[in-house]
């Protein structure tokens, strides 16, 4: 034998291939174990960040394949507890995609979790999510609301960032027409 195969790593690699299979076909990009949201094209990120129909499927598909729950097509067949777990992870990833888009718009300096690969955000969800969800994205110094943001409490900062999401979605829709 020439080497030792780590079974857990082999399982993860197989799950990653399954998880991104539909993404590669749909988005015509390469995705892998180390793909972070910052590595995804503007066009793909815009589609995912909208959180509608097909984009929901693609996030479900990644989550479910990585968690060995089947394809995103099988979401409705999941047990209620599994559905809730997938939805929690979906909303978590959806937030990260929207924060990444807001960062590309120049509205955010940084957001919690941007340094992690999408695969890790799913596979280490129980460990990462509580810490990342408790942290607030950092509004850009160039944003018109930055002075107000600096004076706010952590709770108010989170609220301000959340209130920017509909405006970001409108920007995505307007920009998507030109992509």
N, C-alpha and C positions, 0 to 999 in steps of 0.2 A: 504494500500500500504506500502511496506517495504522500498522503496527508490525512489528517483527521477532519471529518465533517462535523461541524457543530449543528446538531439536529434543530435546535431552536432557531438558529440563524437561517438555516435552510427553509424552515417553515415560514419565517417572516418574509424571506425573499420570494417564496412562492405566493404568499398572500399579497405582497406588493405587486407582483406581476398581474395577479387576478384583479386587484383593486384598481389599477390604472389601465387595464385592457380597454375598457370603453372610453376612457379619457383620451387615449392615444388615437383611437379611431375618430372620435368627435372633434377633438381640438387640434389634431395634427402636430402634436408636440411630444417631446420625450419627458416622461415623468419617472421618478425612481425613488429609491429608499431615502435619499437625502434631499428630495425636492422640498424647498420652502416656498411659501407664498410669494416671496420676492423674486423667485425664479420663473414664475408663470407669466406668460405674455399678458399685456393689457387687455386684449380681446377676450382671452379665457377668463381672466380675473373678473372682468366686467360681467360676463355671463353668470359666473358663480355667485358674485356679490348681489345680484338682483334677487336671488332666492325665489325664483319662480319656476314652476313646472319642471322643465328639463334640468335646470341647474340643481334643483332639489334632488332629483334622481342621481346626478353625478356625485354629489356629496354623500347621499345615502349609500351609493354603490361602493365608494371608497371605505366608508365606515364599516359597512356590513361585511365586505370581503376581508378587511383587516381583522375584524372580530370573529371571523368564521361563522357568520350568520347567513351566508348566501349572497345573492346579488341584490342590488337596489330594487330590482323588479319584484322581489319577494317581500318587500317591507310589510305589505298588508297581511301577509301570512304569519308574521312574527307573533309571539306571545305578548300580551300587554306589557309585561315587565321589560322584555327585550325592546319593544317599540319605544318605551319611555327612555331607555338607555341610549338608543340610537338617536332619538329626538334631542336629548341633552347634548350629545356630541355634535349633532348637526347644528344646533343653535350656537354652540361654542365655535365651531369651524366657520359658520356664517359670519359671526362677529369678527373673527380674525380676517376673513376675506374682505369685509367691509372696511376694517381698519387699514388693511394694506392698500386698498383703493384710495382711502382718504389720505394716506401717506403719500401716494403717488400724485394726488392732487395738490400736495404741498400743505395740507391742512394739519397733518400730524407730524411730529418729529420722530416719534417712536410709539410702539404699542406692545403690550405684554404678550410674549410668546413668539415674536417675529423671528427670533433666533432658532426656533425649533422646526424641524422637518414636519411636514403634515402627517407622515406616518407616526412619528413620535407623539404628536398632539392627540392622535387617536389611541395608539397602543398604551400610552402613559397618561391617559385622560384622568383617571382617578387621582393620580399623584399631582399632575400639572394644573388641572383646571381650577381647583380651589384657589391656589396662589395667583394664577394668571387672571382669574375673574375678579379677584379682590383688588387688583392693581388697575389704575386708570391710564388710558393712553395719554401721551404728552402732546398737548396742542402746540402747533408750530408758533414760534415767535412772530411769524409773518401773518398769522391769521388775525382777522379784524377783531376777534373776541379774546385775544391773548391777555390783554391787560385785565379784563374782567375775570378770566380763567385763573390768573395768578392770585387773585384775592379770594377765591372761592374755597370752601371746604372740600374735602375729598368726595363727599356725596354729591355736592353741587357740581363738581368737575365732571363726574361720571354722567350726571344728568345733562350737562351741556354737550358733552360728546355724543350722547344718545340722540339729542335733539338735532344734531348735524346729519344724522344718517339719512333722513328723508331727502335732504338737500343733496347729499352725495349720490343717492339713488337717482335723483333727477339728472344730475351731471352724467352718471353712467348711461342713462337712457339717451340723453342728448348726444353723448360721445359715441355710443354704440351705433347710431345712425350713420356715422362717418367711418366706422371701422370696416 
